[in-house]
Every structure is written in structure tokens, then in C-alpha cells.
Amino acid sequence: MRLREVSRVSDRLSRALAGRDRARLRLPERGGEWLVGTEPEKFLLPSRSDLRYNWVHVRLAAIDAAEMRELVSDAWRMVVPKRVAAAYDRGESE
């Protein structure tokens, strides 16, 4: 994935979240439960049927941009090949 593609994904995410009060991220197993347990004012578990997908809901009004950026980055790193994340960290295009 090229850096400009990462930027386009980020732009689309920003537009998708506009006007919404919650976002949904996929986290490592039990990561959502941990977040909800430590900061319930920011995070919610999804409906029972979605628990198997390891989603967590984020209350956008309760989180700042830097923390959301970190959460999205961590979620992105879970799904891309390690070489893509490493290239991104080095500022390289692939």
C-alpha cells in the first residue's frame, strides 16, 4: 500500500465519521473489553451478536483526535502485512 493510499483511507474515514456520534474499531481479542473496563465513558461493547468480531464502539465526543488516531493506527496495523506497516513507519512507499 502506498502512503498516498493510506492518506486516502484516512480521508475517507474522516468523511465517514462526520456527523456521527460513534465509531467502530476492530481490536485484538479482549482488547475492547479492556478498553470498556478502563474507560467506560469513551468505549462501549457492541451488541451481543457482534462480540465475536472483536469490535468496540468509540464515543467520538469523549475522545480527542490524537487518541483516535492512535486507535485507528493500532487497528490498521492488525490487518496489514508487517512489511507494509514497517514501510509506513520508515516513510516509504511500496
Secondary structure, DSSP 8 states (H G I E B T S, - for coil): --HHHHHHHHHHHHHHHTT-SEEEEE-STTHHHHHHHH-TTTEE---GGGGGGTEEEEEGGGS-HHHHHHHHHHHHHHHS-HHHHHHHHHT---
